Amino acid sequence: YPSIKIIAISMFGTAEVIKEMLDAGISGYILKNTGRLELLAALDKVIEGENYFDQQVIKEILNNFTKNEVQLRLTNRKI
């Protein structure tokens, strides 16, 4: 059912768990300590067709991405 949107609500904010959820196709990921207003904001965004990830989740994704996956390869360029 590709039209169903899922927001994961978890106590786990590790990169491994987040990656598993992203691979499963979630539309949002928030931690259980998220407040009511942020939960409502997440629901609104996902209903509108957007994705939603709370700030702690975004920070974990970016930290993991920059540590493990980003490598710049520069080559000589002739002008």
PDB file of N, CA, C and O in Angstrom:
ATOM      1  N   TYR A   1       0.827  -1.187   0.000  1.00  0.00           N
ATOM      2  CA  TYR A   1       0.000   0.000   0.000  1.00  0.00           C
ATOM      3  C   TYR A   1       0.874   1.255   0.000  1.00  0.00           C
ATOM      4  O   TYR A   1       1.094   1.851   1.054  1.00  0.00           O
ATOM      5  N   PRO A   2       1.364   1.652  -1.145  1.00  0.00           N
ATOM      6  CA  PRO A   2       2.287   2.788  -1.197  1.00  0.00           C
ATOM      7  C   PRO A   2       1.650   4.123  -0.811  1.00  0.00           C
ATOM      8  O   PRO A   2       2.373   5.078  -0.526  1.00  0.00           O
ATOM      9  N   SER A   3       0.350   4.214  -0.793  1.00  0.00           N
ATOM     10  CA  SER A   3      -0.289   5.480  -0.429  1.00  0.00           C
ATOM     11  C   SER A   3      -0.342   5.687   1.082  1.00  0.00           C
ATOM     12  O   SER A   3      -0.630   6.791   1.543  1.00  0.00           O
ATOM     13  N   ILE A   4      -0.070   4.644   1.853  1.00  0.00           N
ATOM     14  CA  ILE A   4      -0.070   4.772   3.312  1.00  0.00           C
ATOM     15  C   ILE A   4       1.245   5.407   3.756  1.00  0.00           C
ATOM     16  O   ILE A   4       2.327   4.967   3.367  1.00  0.00           O
ATOM     17  N   LYS A   5       1.134   6.435   4.567  1.00  0.00           N
ATOM     18  CA  LYS A   5       2.306   7.131   5.092  1.00  0.00           C
ATOM     19  C   LYS A   5       2.510   6.722   6.540  1.00  0.00           C
ATOM     20  O   LYS A   5       1.551   6.633   7.305  1.00  0.00           O
ATOM     21  N   ILE A   6       3.759   6.473   6.917  1.00  0.00           N
ATOM     22  CA  ILE A   6       4.077   6.002   8.260  1.00  0.00           C
ATOM     23  C   ILE A   6       5.049   6.955   8.934  1.00  0.00           C
ATOM     24  O   ILE A   6       6.049   7.372   8.348  1.00  0.00           O
ATOM     25  N   ILE A   7       4.732   7.291  10.184  1.00  0.00           N
ATOM     26  CA  ILE A   7       5.649   8.044  11.035  1.00  0.00           C
ATOM     27  C   ILE A   7       6.095   7.089  12.133  1.00  0.00           C
ATOM     28  O   ILE A   7       5.270   6.575  12.889  1.00  0.00           O
ATOM     29  N   ALA A   8       7.386   6.857  12.219  1.00  0.00           N
ATOM     30  CA  ALA A   8       7.932   6.011  13.278  1.00  0.00           C
ATOM     31  C   ALA A   8       8.079   6.852  14.538  1.00  0.00           C
ATOM     32  O   ALA A   8       8.613   7.960  14.500  1.00  0.00           O
ATOM     33  N   ILE A   9       7.603   6.318  15.645  1.00  0.00           N
ATOM     34  CA  ILE A   9       7.776   6.949  16.952  1.00  0.00           C
ATOM     35  C   ILE A   9       8.560   5.951  17.793  1.00  0.00           C
ATOM     36  O   ILE A   9       8.062   4.874  18.124  1.00  0.00           O
ATOM     37  N   SER A  10       9.788   6.320  18.135  1.00  0.00           N
ATOM     38  CA  SER A  10      10.676   5.358  18.770  1.00  0.00           C
ATOM     39  C   SER A  10      11.480   6.014  19.876  1.00  0.00           C
ATOM     40  O   SER A  10      11.674   7.229  19.898  1.00  0.00           O
ATOM     41  N   MET A  11      11.944   5.175  20.795  1.00  0.00           N
ATOM     42  CA  MET A  11      12.868   5.667  21.811  1.00  0.00           C
ATOM     43  C   MET A  11      14.314   5.555  21.336  1.00  0.00           C
ATOM     44  O   MET A  11      15.232   6.029  22.006  1.00  0.00           O
ATOM     45  N   PHE A  12      14.515   4.921  20.167  1.00  0.00           N
ATOM     46  CA  PHE A  12      15.850   4.705  19.629  1.00  0.00           C
ATOM     47  C   PHE A  12      16.163   5.742  18.553  1.00  0.00           C
ATOM     48  O   PHE A  12      15.449   5.855  17.557  1.00  0.00           O
ATOM     49  N   GLY A  13      17.231   6.488  18.767  1.00  0.00           N
ATOM     50  CA  GLY A  13      17.618   7.506  17.802  1.00  0.00           C
ATOM     51  C   GLY A  13      18.981   7.253  17.204  1.00  0.00           C
ATOM     52  O   GLY A  13      19.663   8.185  16.780  1.00  0.00           O
ATOM     53  N   THR A  14      19.383   5.982  17.167  1.00  0.00           N
ATOM     54  CA  THR A  14      20.699   5.672  16.604  1.00  0.00           C
ATOM     55  C   THR A  14      20.627   5.633  15.083  1.00  0.00           C
ATOM     56  O   THR A  14      19.569   5.390  14.503  1.00  0.00           O
ATOM     57  N   ALA A  15      21.744   5.871  14.463  1.00  0.00           N
ATOM     58  CA  ALA A  15      21.806   5.902  13.000  1.00  0.00           C
ATOM     59  C   ALA A  15      21.369   4.578  12.391  1.00  0.00           C
ATOM     60  O   ALA A  15      20.718   4.558  11.346  1.00  0.00           O
ATOM     61  N   GLU A  16      21.721   3.479  13.033  1.00  0.00           N
ATOM     62  CA  GLU A  16      21.373   2.166  12.493  1.00  0.00           C
ATOM     63  C   GLU A  16      19.856   1.973  12.431  1.00  0.00           C
ATOM     64  O   GLU A  16      19.321   1.522  11.418  1.00  0.00           O
ATOM     65  N   VAL A  17      19.176   2.316  13.516  1.00  0.00           N
ATOM     66  CA  VAL A  17      17.724   2.158  13.567  1.00  0.00           C
ATOM     67  C   VAL A  17      17.055   3.114  12.590  1.00  0.00           C
ATOM     68  O   VAL A  17      16.118   2.733  11.889  1.00  0.00           O
ATOM     69  N   ILE A  18      17.531   4.346  12.542  1.00  0.00           N
ATOM     70  CA  ILE A  18      16.963   5.332  11.622  1.00  0.00           C
ATOM     71  C   ILE A  18      17.121   4.852  10.185  1.00  0.00           C
ATOM     72  O   ILE A  18      16.191   4.962   9.386  1.00  0.00           O
ATOM     73  N   LYS A  19      18.294   4.320   9.854  1.00  0.00           N
ATOM     74  CA  LYS A  19      18.526   3.833   8.493  1.00  0.00           C
ATOM     75  C   LYS A  19      17.578   2.688   8.150  1.00  0.00           C
ATOM     76  O   LYS A  19      17.031   2.644   7.048  1.00  0.00           O
ATOM     77  N   GLU A  20      17.384   1.769   9.082  1.00  0.00           N
ATOM     78  CA  GLU A  20      16.453   0.662   8.840  1.00  0.00           C
ATOM     79  C   GLU A  20      15.050   1.185   8.537  1.00  0.00           C
ATOM     80  O   GLU A  20      14.372   0.695   7.634  1.00  0.00           O
ATOM     81  N   MET A  21      14.633   2.174   9.296  1.00  0.00           N
ATOM     82  CA  MET A  21      13.302   2.753   9.094  1.00  0.00           C
ATOM     83  C   MET A  21      13.217   3.483   7.750  1.00  0.00           C
ATOM     84  O   MET A  21      12.218   3.371   7.040  1.00  0.00           O
ATOM     85  N   LEU A  22      14.263   4.224   7.409  1.00  0.00           N
ATOM     86  CA  LEU A  22      14.278   4.917   6.118  1.00  0.00           C
ATOM     87  C   LEU A  22      14.231   3.915   4.973  1.00  0.00           C
ATOM     88  O   LEU A  22      13.523   4.122   3.988  1.00  0.00           O
ATOM     89  N   ASP A  23      14.986   2.833   5.105  1.00  0.00           N
ATOM     90  CA  ASP A  23      14.977   1.794   4.077  1.00  0.00           C
ATOM     91  C   ASP A  23      13.601   1.145   3.947  1.00  0.00           C
ATOM     92  O   ASP A  23      13.226   0.675   2.873  1.00  0.00           O
ATOM     93  N   ALA A  24      12.856   1.125   5.049  1.00  0.00           N
ATOM     94  CA  ALA A  24      11.505   0.545   5.036  1.00  0.00           C
ATOM     95  C   ALA A  24      10.480   1.505   4.419  1.00  0.00           C
ATOM     96  O   ALA A  24       9.347   1.109   4.144  1.00  0.00           O
ATOM     97  N   GLY A  25      10.878   2.767   4.201  1.00  0.00           N
ATOM     98  CA  GLY A  25      10.010   3.704   3.505  1.00  0.00           C
ATOM     99  C   GLY A  25       9.165   4.612   4.369  1.00  0.00           C
ATOM    100  O   GLY A  25       8.107   5.066   3.934  1.00  0.00           O
ATOM    101  N   ILE A  26       9.610   4.886   5.586  1.00  0.00           N
ATOM    102  CA  ILE A  26       8.833   5.765   6.446  1.00  0.00           C
ATOM    103  C   ILE A  26       8.783   7.189   5.890  1.00  0.00           C
ATOM    104  O   ILE A  26       9.641   7.603   5.111  1.00  0.00           O
ATOM    105  N   SER A  27       7.758   7.921   6.311  1.00  0.00           N
ATOM    106  CA  SER A  27       7.607   9.323   5.914  1.00  0.00           C
ATOM    107  C   SER A  27       8.050  10.271   7.007  1.00  0.00           C
ATOM    108  O   SER A  27       8.227  11.466   6.768  1.00  0.00           O
ATOM    109  N   GLY A  28       8.230   9.741   8.207  1.00  0.00           N
ATOM    110  CA  GLY A  28       8.654  10.572   9.321  1.00  0.00           C
ATOM    111  C   GLY A  28       9.224   9.737  10.437  1.00  0.00           C
ATOM    112  O   GLY A  28       8.959   8.539  10.534  1.00  0.00           O
ATOM    113  N   TYR A  29      10.017  10.385  11.290  1.00  0.00           N
ATOM    114  CA  TYR A  29      10.627   9.699  12.419  1.00  0.00           C
ATOM    115  C   TYR A  29      10.753  10.703  13.543  1.00  0.00           C
ATOM    116  O   TYR A  29      11.414  11.732  13.409  1.00  0.00           O
ATOM    117  N   ILE A  30      10.109  10.389  14.649  1.00  0.00           N
ATOM    118  CA  ILE A  30      10.221  11.241  15.826  1.00  0.00           C
ATOM    119  C   ILE A  30      10.521  10.365  17.029  1.00  0.00           C
ATOM    120  O   ILE A  30      10.193   9.179  17.050  1.00  0.00           O
ATOM    121  N   LEU A  31      11.145  10.964  18.026  1.00  0.00           N
ATOM    122  CA  LEU A  31      11.470  10.230  19.239  1.00  0.00           C
ATOM    123  C   LEU A  31      10.314  10.323  20.227  1.00  0.00           C
ATOM    124  O   LEU A  31       9.524  11.266  20.183  1.00  0.00           O
ATOM    125  N   LYS A  32      10.220   9.336  21.119  1.00  0.00           N
ATOM    126  CA  LYS A  32       9.101   9.262  22.061  1.00  0.00           C
ATOM    127  C   LYS A  32       9.021  10.448  23.006  1.00  0.00           C
ATOM    128  O   LYS A  32       7.950  10.754  23.531  1.00  0.00           O
ATOM    129  N   ASN A  33      10.138  11.113  23.226  1.00  0.00           N
ATOM    130  CA  ASN A  33      10.115  12.271  24.116  1.00  0.00           C
ATOM    131  C   ASN A  33       9.632  13.541  23.419  1.00  0.00           C
ATOM    132  O   ASN A  33       9.669  14.625  24.002  1.00  0.00           O
ATOM    133  N   THR A  34       9.185  13.408  22.192  1.00  0.00           N
ATOM    134  CA  THR A  34       8.674  14.542  21.427  1.00  0.00           C
ATOM    135  C   THR A  34       7.394  15.063  22.071  1.00  0.00           C
ATOM    136  O   THR A  34       6.553  14.291  22.530  1.00  0.00           O
ATOM    137  N   GLY A  35       7.267  16.358  22.095  1.00  0.00           N
ATOM    138  CA  GLY A  35       6.077  16.969  22.674  1.00  0.00           C
ATOM    139  C   GLY A  35       4.867  16.900  21.742  1.00  0.00           C
ATOM    140  O   GLY A  35       4.982  16.564  20.563  1.00  0.00           O
ATOM    141  N   ARG A  36       3.735  17.221  22.292  1.00  0.00           N
ATOM    142  CA  ARG A  36       2.463  17.173  21.568  1.00  0.00           C
ATOM    143  C   ARG A  36       2.469  18.055  20.316  1.00  0.00           C
ATOM    144  O   ARG A  36       2.012  17.635  19.253  1.00  0.00           O
ATOM    145  N   LEU A  37       2.984  19.264  20.448  1.00  0.00           N
ATOM    146  CA  LEU A  37       2.982  20.195  19.309  1.00  0.00           C
ATOM    147  C   LEU A  37       3.833  19.692  18.155  1.00  0.00           C
ATOM    148  O   LEU A  37       3.462  19.839  16.991  1.00  0.00           O
ATOM    149  N   GLU A  38       4.973  19.097  18.480  1.00  0.00           N
ATOM    150  CA  GLU A  38       5.815  18.570  17.409  1.00  0.00           C
ATOM    151  C   GLU A  38       5.173  17.353  16.752  1.00  0.00           C
ATOM    152  O   GLU A  38       5.293  17.170  15.541  1.00  0.00           O
ATOM    153  N   LEU A  39       4.500  16.527  17.530  1.00  0.00           N
ATOM    154  CA  LEU A  39       3.779  15.393  16.964  1.00  0.00           C
ATOM    155  C   LEU A  39       2.707  15.867  15.992  1.00  0.00           C
ATOM    156  O   LEU A  39       2.559  15.308  14.905  1.00  0.00           O
ATOM    157  N   LEU A  40       1.970  16.885  16.376  1.00  0.00           N
ATOM    158  CA  LEU A  40       0.947  17.438  15.482  1.00  0.00           C
ATOM    159  C   LEU A  40       1.567  18.032  14.224  1.00  0.00           C
ATOM    160  O   LEU A  40       1.019  17.889  13.131  1.00  0.00           O
ATOM    161  N   ALA A  41       2.707  18.697  14.376  1.00  0.00           N
ATOM    162  CA  ALA A  41       3.405  19.261  13.210  1.00  0.00           C
ATOM    163  C   ALA A  41       3.846  18.142  12.269  1.00  0.00           C
ATOM    164  O   ALA A  41       3.744  18.273  11.049  1.00  0.00           O
ATOM    165  N   ALA A  42       4.336  17.042  12.841  1.00  0.00           N
ATOM    166  CA  ALA A  42       4.761  15.900  12.027  1.00  0.00           C
ATOM    167  C   ALA A  42       3.577  15.325  11.260  1.00  0.00           C
ATOM    168  O   ALA A  42       3.683  15.040  10.068  1.00  0.00           O
ATOM    169  N   LEU A  43       2.465  15.157  11.937  1.00  0.00           N
ATOM    170  CA  LEU A  43       1.265  14.636  11.273  1.00  0.00           C
ATOM    171  C   LEU A  43       0.823  15.548  10.138  1.00  0.00           C
ATOM    172  O   LEU A  43       0.498  15.074   9.049  1.00  0.00           O
ATOM    173  N   ASP A  44       0.810  16.861  10.388  1.00  0.00           N
ATOM    174  CA  ASP A  44       0.417  17.817   9.344  1.00  0.00           C
ATOM    175  C   ASP A  44       1.329  17.725   8.125  1.00  0.00           C
ATOM    176  O   ASP A  44       0.848  17.691   6.993  1.00  0.00           O
ATOM    177  N   LYS A  45       2.641  17.686   8.348  1.00  0.00           N
ATOM    178  CA  LYS A  45       3.595  17.617   7.229  1.00  0.00           C
ATOM    179  C   LYS A  45       3.402  16.355   6.404  1.00  0.00           C
ATOM    180  O   LYS A  45       3.390  16.406   5.175  1.00  0.00           O
ATOM    181  N   VAL A  46       3.253  15.233   7.074  1.00  0.00           N
ATOM    182  CA  VAL A  46       3.121  13.964   6.364  1.00  0.00           C
ATOM    183  C   VAL A  46       1.793  13.909   5.614  1.00  0.00           C
ATOM    184  O   VAL A  46       1.730  13.391   4.500  1.00  0.00           O
ATOM    185  N   ILE A  47       0.739  14.437   6.216  1.00  0.00           N
ATOM    186  CA  ILE A  47      -0.559  14.501   5.527  1.00  0.00           C
ATOM    187  C   ILE A  47      -0.460  15.347   4.263  1.00  0.00           C
ATOM    188  O   ILE A  47      -1.118  15.060   3.263  1.00  0.00           O
ATOM    189  N   GLU A  48       0.373  16.403   4.313  1.00  0.00           N
ATOM    190  CA  GLU A  48       0.567  17.290   3.153  1.00  0.00           C
ATOM    191  C   GLU A  48       1.479  16.667   2.096  1.00  0.00           C
ATOM    192  O   GLU A  48       1.708  17.265   1.044  1.00  0.00           O
ATOM    193  N   GLY A  49       1.998  15.475   2.368  1.00  0.00           N
ATOM    194  CA  GLY A  49       2.861  14.799   1.393  1.00  0.00           C
ATOM    195  C   GLY A  49       4.339  15.011   1.596  1.00  0.00           C
ATOM    196  O   GLY A  49       5.148  14.571   0.779  1.00  0.00           O
ATOM    197  N   GLU A  50       4.706  15.683   2.677  1.00  0.00           N
ATOM    198  CA  GLU A  50       6.114  15.923   2.964  1.00  0.00           C
ATOM    199  C   GLU A  50       6.627  14.890   3.956  1.00  0.00           C
ATOM    200  O   GLU A  50       5.853  14.103   4.501  1.00  0.00           O
ATOM    201  N   ASN A  51       7.925  14.896   4.185  1.00  0.00           N
ATOM    202  CA  ASN A  51       8.531  14.057   5.208  1.00  0.00           C
ATOM    203  C   ASN A  51       8.782  14.899   6.444  1.00  0.00           C
ATOM    204  O   ASN A  51       8.895  16.122   6.362  1.00  0.00           O
ATOM    205  N   TYR A  52       8.869  14.234   7.596  1.00  0.00           N
ATOM    206  CA  TYR A  52       9.146  14.955   8.836  1.00  0.00           C
ATOM    207  C   TYR A  52      10.081  14.130   9.708  1.00  0.00           C
ATOM    208  O   TYR A  52       9.829  12.955   9.975  1.00  0.00           O
ATOM    209  N   PHE A  53      11.167  14.765  10.147  1.00  0.00           N
ATOM    210  CA  PHE A  53      12.117  14.147  11.066  1.00  0.00           C
ATOM    211  C   PHE A  53      12.439  15.173  12.141  1.00  0.00           C
ATOM    212  O   PHE A  53      12.743  16.327  11.837  1.00  0.00           O
ATOM    213  N   ASP A  54      12.371  14.746  13.412  1.00  0.00           N
ATOM    214  CA  ASP A  54      12.657  15.726  14.457  1.00  0.00           C
ATOM    215  C   ASP A  54      14.135  16.101  14.453  1.00  0.00           C
ATOM    216  O   ASP A  54      14.959  15.424  13.839  1.00  0.00           O
ATOM    217  N   GLN A  55      14.449  17.172  15.136  1.00  0.00           N
ATOM    218  CA  GLN A  55      15.798  17.742  15.069  1.00  0.00           C
ATOM    219  C   GLN A  55      16.879  16.777  15.543  1.00  0.00           C
ATOM    220  O   GLN A  55      17.969  16.749  14.972  1.00  0.00           O
ATOM    221  N   GLN A  56      16.599  15.989  16.571  1.00  0.00           N
ATOM    222  CA  GLN A  56      17.592  15.033  17.054  1.00  0.00           C
ATOM    223  C   GLN A  56      17.865  13.954  16.001  1.00  0.00           C
ATOM    224  O   GLN A  56      19.002  13.511  15.839  1.00  0.00           O
ATOM    225  N   VAL A  57      16.825  13.540  15.295  1.00  0.00           N
ATOM    226  CA  VAL A  57      16.974  12.528  14.252  1.00  0.00           C
ATOM    227  C   VAL A  57      17.773  13.099  13.086  1.00  0.00           C
ATOM    228  O   VAL A  57      18.663  12.434  12.556  1.00  0.00           O
ATOM    229  N   ILE A  58      17.461  14.313  12.690  1.00  0.00           N
ATOM    230  CA  ILE A  58      18.212  14.974  11.611  1.00  0.00           C
ATOM    231  C   ILE A  58      19.685  15.097  11.988  1.00  0.00           C
ATOM    232  O   ILE A  58      20.565  14.837  11.169  1.00  0.00           O
ATOM    233  N   LYS A  59      19.947  15.492  13.227  1.00  0.00           N
ATOM    234  CA  LYS A  59      21.327  15.636  13.693  1.00  0.00           C
ATOM    235  C   LYS A  59      22.064  14.297  13.619  1.00  0.00           C
ATOM    236  O   LYS A  59      23.213  14.248  13.178  1.00  0.00           O
ATOM    237  N   GLU A  60      21.412  13.213  14.045  1.00  0.00           N
ATOM    238  CA  GLU A  60      22.036  11.886  13.993  1.00  0.00           C
ATOM    239  C   GLU A  60      22.303  11.458  12.553  1.00  0.00           C
ATOM    240  O   GLU A  60      23.359  10.900  12.254  1.00  0.00           O
ATOM    241  N   ILE A  61      21.346  11.717  11.660  1.00  0.00           N
ATOM    242  CA  ILE A  61      21.526  11.366  10.245  1.00  0.00           C
ATOM    243  C   ILE A  61      22.715  12.121   9.668  1.00  0.00           C
ATOM    244  O   ILE A  61      23.570  11.531   9.006  1.00  0.00           O
ATOM    245  N   LEU A  62      22.770  13.413   9.915  1.00  0.00           N
ATOM    246  CA  LEU A  62      23.855  14.233   9.369  1.00  0.00           C
ATOM    247  C   LEU A  62      25.201  13.869   9.964  1.00  0.00           C
ATOM    248  O   LEU A  62      26.199  13.815   9.246  1.00  0.00           O
ATOM    249  N   ASN A  63      25.247  13.617  11.272  1.00  0.00           N
ATOM    250  CA  ASN A  63      26.512  13.215  11.898  1.00  0.00           C
ATOM    251  C   ASN A  63      27.016  11.916  11.306  1.00  0.00           C
ATOM    252  O   ASN A  63      28.201  11.794  10.996  1.00  0.00           O
ATOM    253  N   ASN A  64      26.145  10.957  11.149  1.00  0.00           N
ATOM    254  CA  ASN A  64      26.534   9.666  10.588  1.00  0.00           C
ATOM    255  C   ASN A  64      26.947   9.814   9.131  1.00  0.00           C
ATOM    256  O   ASN A  64      27.923   9.207   8.691  1.00  0.00           O
ATOM    257  N   PHE A  65      26.210  10.612   8.394  1.00  0.00           N
ATOM    258  CA  PHE A  65      26.504  10.830   6.983  1.00  0.00           C
ATOM    259  C   PHE A  65      27.883  11.456   6.808  1.00  0.00           C
ATOM    260  O   PHE A  65      28.675  11.006   5.980  1.00  0.00           O
ATOM    261  N   THR A  66      28.164  12.485   7.583  1.00  0.00           N
ATOM    262  CA  THR A  66      29.440  13.174   7.415  1.00  0.00           C
ATOM    263  C   THR A  66      30.603  12.331   7.900  1.00  0.00           C
ATOM    264  O   THR A  66      31.706  12.448   7.367  1.00  0.00           O
ATOM    265  N   LYS A  67      30.390  11.492   8.890  1.00  0.00           N
ATOM    266  CA  LYS A  67      31.476  10.656   9.410  1.00  0.00           C
ATOM    267  C   LYS A  67      31.799   9.497   8.474  1.00  0.00           C
ATOM    268  O   LYS A  67      32.970   9.187   8.250  1.00  0.00           O
ATOM    269  N   ASN A  68      30.780   8.861   7.932  1.00  0.00           N
ATOM    270  CA  ASN A  68      30.990   7.585   7.254  1.00  0.00           C
ATOM    271  C   ASN A  68      30.869   7.614   5.743  1.00  0.00           C
ATOM    272  O   ASN A  68      31.425   6.744   5.073  1.00  0.00           O
ATOM    273  N   GLU A  69      30.170   8.572   5.188  1.00  0.00           N
ATOM    274  CA  GLU A  69      29.825   8.430   3.788  1.00  0.00           C
ATOM    275  C   GLU A  69      30.295   9.540   2.871  1.00  0.00           C
ATOM    276  O   GLU A  69      30.310   9.363   1.653  1.00  0.00           O
ATOM    277  N   VAL A  70      30.672  10.662   3.413  1.00  0.00           N
ATOM    278  CA  VAL A  70      31.048  11.768   2.538  1.00  0.00           C
ATOM    279  C   VAL A  70      32.556  11.769   2.333  1.00  0.00           C
ATOM    280  O   VAL A  70      33.322  11.928   3.283  1.00  0.00           O
ATOM    281  N   GLN A  71      32.962  11.596   1.118  1.00  0.00           N
ATOM    282  CA  GLN A  71      34.365  11.708   0.759  1.00  0.00           C
ATOM    283  C   GLN A  71      34.440  12.515  -0.526  1.00  0.00           C
ATOM    284  O   GLN A  71      33.812  12.177  -1.530  1.00  0.00           O
ATOM    285  N   LEU A  72      35.206  13.568  -0.478  1.00  0.00           N
ATOM    286  CA  LEU A  72      35.385  14.382  -1.676  1.00  0.00           C
ATOM    287  C   LEU A  72      36.609  13.886  -2.425  1.00  0.00           C
ATOM    288  O   LEU A  72      37.687  13.716  -1.855  1.00  0.00           O
ATOM    289  N   ARG A  73      36.418  13.663  -3.688  1.00  0.00           N
ATOM    290  CA  ARG A  73      37.543  13.243  -4.520  1.00  0.00           C
ATOM    291  C   ARG A  73      37.810  14.350  -5.530  1.00  0.00           C
ATOM    292  O   ARG A  73      36.997  14.622  -6.413  1.00  0.00           O
ATOM    293  N   LEU A  74      38.945  14.966  -5.380  1.00  0.00           N
ATOM    294  CA  LEU A  74      39.305  16.051  -6.277  1.00  0.00           C
ATOM    295  C   LEU A  74      40.250  15.525  -7.338  1.00  0.00           C
ATOM    296  O   LEU A  74      41.175  14.765  -7.054  1.00  0.00           O
ATOM    297  N   THR A  75      40.000  15.939  -8.544  1.00  0.00           N
ATOM    298  CA  THR A  75      40.879  15.547  -9.648  1.00  0.00           C
ATOM    299  C   THR A  75      41.466  16.778 -10.303  1.00  0.00           C
ATOM    300  O   THR A  75      40.910  17.873 -10.209  1.00  0.00           O
ATOM    301  N   ASN A  76      42.588  16.591 -10.963  1.00  0.00           N
ATOM    302  CA  ASN A  76      43.180  17.696 -11.703  1.00  0.00           C
ATOM    303  C   ASN A  76      42.292  18.031 -12.892  1.00  0.00           C
ATOM    304  O   ASN A  76      41.781  17.141 -13.572  1.00  0.00           O
ATOM    305  N   ARG A  77      42.121  19.286 -13.123  1.00  0.00           N
ATOM    306  CA  ARG A  77      41.313  19.730 -14.242  1.00  0.00           C
ATOM    307  C   ARG A  77      42.176  20.581 -15.152  1.00  0.00           C
ATOM    308  O   ARG A  77      42.804  21.544 -14.711  1.00  0.00           O
ATOM    309  N   LYS A  78      42.201  20.224 -16.403  1.00  0.00           N
ATOM    310  CA  LYS A  78      42.986  21.016 -17.359  1.00  0.00           C
ATOM    311  C   LYS A  78      42.077  22.100 -17.925  1.00  0.00           C
ATOM    312  O   LYS A  78      40.932  21.860 -18.308  1.00  0.00           O
ATOM    313  N   ILE A  79      42.632  23.283 -17.958  1.00  0.00           N
ATOM    314  CA  ILE A  79      41.855  24.417 -18.472  1.00  0.00           C
ATOM    315  C   ILE A  79      42.276  24.741 -19.874  1.00  0.00           C
ATOM    316  O   ILE A  79      41.738  25.666 -20.481  1.00  0.00           O
TER     317      ILE A  79
END
